[in-house]
Amino acid sequence: ETTETEKTETLVKLLGHYRPFLAMVFCSSKSRAAAINEKLKERGFASDALNGDLSQAKREFVLKRFREAKLQVLVATDIAARGLDIEGVTHVFNFDVPQDVEWYIHRIGRTGRAGESGVAVTLVTPRDRTRLARLESALGHRLRRRDAEGRLLASEVAVRQSGKAAAHTRKEAAKSGSKPQRKALSPIRSKRTPSETY
């Protein structure tokens, strides 16, 4: 979780932390995508923006540079990125929480393609909590929480520790011959694209 005023700085820190080969940053509007792109360029990132107002020639030029890894970061709106299939995207950053689960799945589906692994990160402000809760409910699982430096938040450490206790309980149940209860996994969740919030 971050604040609206610290969101761009959080994104910059996360780009530095993860050091993606190719990253896509999704924004809710064209003006926001343009502003984020300019701030990333000012900070030394090889980036460009993709939105629905670009001419076909400009769009193809931007995508060609991204595919050739001449750009490290592509900042895009949902509609502009619809249907993109670019190999090598290692990270997706949801600068803005998507409106619904379909957009979320579309966004994170840009990474971890063709059997490769990828990471999806969603930046969340206090204003986004309700939207995030709806998203998690629709997904059927809670996204892991981390701070701007990539460390698990205290609440996540507690969850992981309780998970270890559950694993111990399963081992004990196996020794005694009883069956442990299993939690159903969400059909959408993929090990190839872990999702986290900041």
C-alpha positions as CSV (number, residue, x, y, z in Angstrom):
1,E,0.0,0.0,0.0
2,T,1.2,3.5,-0.8
3,T,-0.3,7.0,-1.0
4,E,-1.5,8.8,-4.1
5,T,1.4,11.4,-3.7
6,E,4.0,8.6,-3.3
7,K,2.7,6.3,-6.0
8,T,5.2,7.3,-8.7
9,E,8.1,7.1,-6.3
10,T,6.9,3.7,-5.2
11,L,6.8,2.5,-8.8
12,V,10.3,3.8,-9.3
13,K,11.5,1.9,-6.2
14,L,9.8,-1.2,-7.4
15,L,11.3,-1.0,-10.9
16,G,14.7,-0.7,-9.1
17,H,14.0,-3.6,-6.8
18,Y,12.7,-6.0,-9.5
19,R,14.9,-4.8,-12.4
20,P,12.6,-6.2,-15.0
21,F,13.8,-7.1,-18.5
22,L,10.5,-5.8,-20.0
23,A,7.8,-4.2,-17.9
24,M,4.3,-3.0,-18.6
25,V,2.7,-0.3,-16.4
26,F,-1.1,-0.1,-16.6
27,C,-2.8,3.2,-15.9
28,S,-6.5,4.1,-15.8
29,S,-6.3,7.0,-18.3
30,K,-4.4,8.4,-21.2
31,S,-3.3,11.5,-19.3
32,R,-2.1,9.4,-16.4
33,A,-0.2,7.1,-18.7
34,A,1.5,10.1,-20.4
35,A,2.4,11.7,-17.0
36,I,3.8,8.5,-15.6
37,N,5.8,7.9,-18.8
38,E,7.3,11.4,-18.6
39,K,8.3,10.9,-14.9
40,L,9.9,7.6,-15.7
41,K,11.9,9.2,-18.5
42,E,13.0,12.0,-16.2
43,R,14.3,9.2,-13.8
44,G,16.3,7.6,-16.6
45,F,14.1,4.8,-17.6
46,A,13.8,3.9,-21.3
47,S,10.0,4.1,-21.5
48,D,7.2,5.2,-23.8
49,A,3.4,5.4,-23.6
50,L,0.8,3.5,-25.5
51,N,-2.8,4.9,-25.7
52,G,-5.7,4.8,-28.0
53,D,-5.0,8.2,-29.5
54,L,-1.8,7.2,-31.2
55,S,-1.7,6.8,-34.9
56,Q,-1.2,3.3,-36.2
57,A,2.3,4.2,-37.4
58,K,3.3,5.6,-33.9
59,R,1.7,2.6,-32.2
60,E,3.7,0.2,-34.3
61,F,6.9,2.2,-33.8
62,V,6.5,2.1,-30.0
63,L,5.6,-1.6,-30.0
64,K,8.6,-2.5,-32.2
65,R,11.0,-0.7,-29.9
66,F,9.5,-2.5,-26.9
67,R,9.6,-5.9,-28.6
68,E,13.3,-5.2,-29.5
69,A,14.0,-4.3,-25.8
70,K,15.0,-0.7,-26.8
71,L,12.4,0.3,-24.3
72,Q,12.4,-1.3,-20.8
73,V,9.0,0.0,-19.7
74,L,5.8,0.4,-21.7
75,V,3.1,2.5,-19.9
76,A,-0.3,1.8,-21.3
77,T,-4.0,2.1,-20.9
78,D,-6.2,-1.0,-20.9
79,I,-7.8,-0.4,-24.2
80,A,-4.5,0.4,-25.9
81,A,-2.9,-2.9,-24.6
82,R,-5.9,-5.0,-25.6
83,G,-4.7,-8.1,-27.6
84,L,-1.0,-7.4,-27.3
85,D,1.1,-10.5,-27.4
86,I,4.7,-9.6,-26.6
87,E,7.3,-12.2,-25.6
88,G,9.7,-11.4,-22.8
89,V,7.5,-9.3,-20.6
90,T,8.7,-10.2,-17.1
91,H,6.7,-7.7,-15.0
92,V,3.3,-6.1,-15.0
93,F,2.7,-3.1,-12.7
94,N,-0.9,-2.1,-12.1
95,F,-0.3,1.6,-11.3
96,D,-4.1,1.9,-10.9
97,V,-6.2,-0.9,-9.5
98,P,-8.3,-2.2,-12.5
99,Q,-12.1,-1.7,-12.6
100,D,-12.9,-5.4,-12.6
101,V,-11.5,-8.8,-12.5
102,E,-11.6,-9.2,-16.4
103,W,-9.3,-6.2,-16.8
104,Y,-7.0,-7.5,-14.0
105,I,-6.7,-10.9,-15.7
106,H,-6.1,-9.2,-19.0
107,R,-3.3,-7.1,-17.5
108,I,-1.5,-9.8,-15.6
109,G,-1.8,-12.1,-18.6
110,R,0.7,-9.9,-20.5
111,T,3.5,-11.6,-18.4
112,G,4.3,-15.2,-17.8
113,R,3.5,-16.2,-21.4
114,A,4.7,-19.2,-23.3
115,G,5.7,-21.1,-20.2
116,E,7.8,-18.3,-18.9
117,S,7.5,-16.9,-15.4
118,G,6.4,-13.3,-14.6
119,V,5.4,-11.1,-11.7
120,A,2.3,-8.9,-11.4
121,V,2.3,-6.0,-8.9
122,T,-0.6,-3.8,-8.0
123,L,-0.1,-0.4,-6.3
124,V,-2.9,0.3,-3.8
125,T,-3.8,3.5,-2.0
126,P,-6.2,3.8,0.9
127,R,-8.9,4.9,-1.6
128,D,-8.5,1.7,-3.5
129,R,-9.2,-0.7,-0.6
130,T,-12.8,-1.3,-1.5
131,R,-12.0,-2.0,-5.2
132,L,-9.1,-4.3,-4.1
133,A,-11.5,-6.2,-1.8
134,R,-13.9,-6.7,-4.7
135,L,-11.1,-7.9,-7.0
136,E,-9.8,-10.4,-4.4
137,S,-13.3,-11.7,-3.8
138,A,-13.9,-12.2,-7.5
139,L,-10.4,-13.9,-7.8
140,G,-11.1,-16.1,-4.8
141,H,-7.8,-15.4,-3.1
142,R,-6.0,-12.6,-1.3
143,L,-3.1,-10.9,-3.0
144,R,0.2,-10.8,-1.0
145,R,1.0,-7.5,0.6
146,R,4.5,-6.0,0.4
147,D,6.1,-2.6,1.2
148,A,7.8,-0.4,-1.4
149,E,11.1,-2.2,-0.9
150,G,9.6,-5.6,-1.6
151,R,9.5,-6.9,2.0
152,L,6.4,-8.9,3.1
153,L,4.3,-6.8,5.5
154,A,3.8,-8.0,9.0
155,S,0.4,-9.3,8.3
156,E,1.8,-11.5,5.5
157,V,4.5,-12.9,7.7
158,A,1.8,-13.9,10.2
159,V,-0.1,-15.6,7.4
160,R,3.0,-17.5,6.2
161,Q,3.8,-18.6,9.7
162,S,0.3,-19.9,10.1
163,G,0.7,-21.7,6.8
164,K,3.8,-23.4,8.2
165,A,1.7,-24.5,11.2
166,A,-0.9,-25.9,8.8
167,A,1.8,-27.8,7.0
168,H,3.0,-29.2,10.3
169,T,-0.6,-30.2,11.0
170,R,-0.9,-32.0,7.6
171,K,2.4,-33.9,8.3
172,E,1.0,-35.0,11.7
173,A,-2.3,-36.0,10.1
174,A,-0.4,-38.0,7.5
175,K,1.6,-39.8,10.3
176,S,-1.6,-40.8,12.1
177,G,-3.3,-41.9,8.9
178,S,-6.1,-39.3,8.8
179,K,-6.7,-37.0,5.8
180,P,-6.1,-33.3,6.2
181,Q,-8.7,-30.9,4.8
182,R,-7.7,-29.3,1.6
183,K,-8.5,-25.8,0.4
184,A,-9.6,-25.5,-3.1
185,L,-7.4,-23.4,-5.4
186,S,-8.8,-20.7,-7.6
187,P,-8.8,-21.8,-11.2
188,I,-7.5,-18.3,-12.3
189,R,-4.4,-18.3,-10.1
190,S,-1.2,-19.3,-11.8
191,K,2.2,-20.1,-10.3
192,R,3.8,-18.5,-13.3
193,T,2.5,-15.0,-12.4
194,P,2.5,-14.3,-8.7
195,S,0.4,-11.3,-7.8
196,E,1.2,-8.8,-5.1
197,T,0.0,-5.5,-3.8
198,Y,2.1,-2.5,-2.7
